[in-house]
Amino acid sequence: MTIKLGADVFTVAVGIYAFATILYVVYLFSKQKALADAGRGVLIAGFIAHTASLAIRGIVLGRAPFLNMYEYMLSFVWGAVAVYLGVEIITKNRSFGAFAVPLITFMAFMAARLPYELIDIMPALRSAWRLPHIFSGIMAYGAFLVSLMMSVMLLWVEYVEKKKNDTSAVTRLPGTKSIELAIYRTVAFGFLMQTLLIVVGAIWAERSWGRPWGWDPKETWSLITWLVCAAYLHTRTTMKWRGGSYTFAMTFLIYAATMFTLYGVNLLGGLHAYSK
């Protein structure tokens, strides 16, 4: 078993995700429920292959594959698929896949293009806190990706309903209230995971660097992401700020902050710059 095998298996998973994307999108504009069932089955098959690629890499490395950018991206996409499947099971509506799965597939394609070579582990990373810290981040970021694409769906449904153009695709989608509730719950889950990410990270930082918080760029942007999330949850719950435009704007800001935390912060250096 080699490290390349894990990368090859992930490449296969990307191809399967692409096929699932086609099935979900075609289902949205057709009347064949079998396509939605097939899309879900293919997506699960891709998820299994994706999980196998992470397991192979973990076995070869002898550690959890949560260290460099390639591993983060593999895990981030895995988390997004897991969250999406959870949303589909809870809402019992597979039309969400036509919006969420294409972006997931694109992120998987980008991840497959990253270098997959091994790197040494820094002493500070040899800690039992690394697994819960990174895993909570994976699930949070995955939830934010899915919520963004559901807000795109919400915008589209609102637009079509306003134009009174009741297409066959829209009749297959949930109502705006159901979509918005699903977005809210998904962001709330991501917020919980983001909170866990920060708390566990603070404990780990105290053990490794002698302080729980130091305004390192990645720490700062993790907090910014958390604050934007909190702002959306607060304004929707207490101030009743809702609607497609507002929801999309907030989920976009959350996702943008997430992506900057994952990618852009590496350009600023700091103690987390090893994640390149």
Residue, then its C-alpha position, 0 to 999 in steps of 0.5 A: m500500500t502506497i501514498k499514491l494509491g490513496a490519491d488514485v482512489f480519491t481521483v476515482a471518488v471525484g469522477i463518481y461525484a461528477f456523475a452524481t452531479i449530472l444525475y441530480v441536475v438532470y433530475l431537477f429538470s425531469k420527472q424521473k424520480a429514479l434519477a434522484d435515487a440514482g444520484r444519491g446512490v452514486l454520491i454514497a458510492g463516491f463518499i465510500a471511495h473518498t473515505a477509503s482514500l482517507a483511510i489508506r493515507g492514514i494507514v500509510l502515514g500512521r496518523a490522521p490525514f489532517l496536516n497539509m493543505y491536500e489533506y485538509m481539502l480531502s477532509f473538508v470535502w468529505g465533511a461537506v458530503a457527510v453534511y449534505l447527506g445528513v441534510e438530505i436524510i432530514t429534509k427527505n428532499r433530494s433536489f438539494g443535491a442539484f445545488a450542493v453536489p456541483l460545488i462539492t464536486f468542484m472543490a473535490f476536483m481542486a483538491a485532487r490537483l494539489p500535491y499529495e506528497l508526505i511532509d514531516i509532522m512538527p513537534a507541536l502537532r504531535s498531540a491528541w488534541r489535533l484530531p478533535h480540533i481538525f475534525s470539528g473544523i472539517m464538519a463546520y466548513g462542510a456545513f457552511l459550504v452546503s448552507l451557501m448552496m442551499s441559499v442559492m436554491l432559496l434565491w432561485v425559488e423566490y425569484v421564480e415564485k415572484k415571477k409566477n413561473d411555476t416550472s417543473a423544476v421548482t415544483r420539485l423543490p421545497g417551499t421557501k420556508s422549508i429551505e430557509l429552515a434547513i439553511y438555519r439548521t445547517v448553519a447552526f450545526g456549523f456554528l456548534m462545530q466552529t465553537l468546538l474548533i475554537v475551544v479545543g484549539a485554545i486548549w491545544a494552544e495552551r498545552s503547546w505554546g503556553r497561551p490559549w489565545g494569541w491573535d495568530p492570523k488563523e485564530t483571528w479569522s476563525l473567530i471572525t467566521w464564528l462572529v459572522c455565523a453568530a450574527y446570522l443566527h442572532t438576527r434571524t432568530t431575534m430580529k426575524w431578518r430573513g429572505g433569500s437575499y439576506t440569507f444568501a449574503m450572510t451564508f456567502l460571508i460565512y463561507a468567504a471567511t471560512m475560505f480565507t481562514l483555510y487558504g488566505v491566512n497561510l499568506l500572512g504567516g503565523l503559527h498555523a502557516y505549516s498548513k500550506 
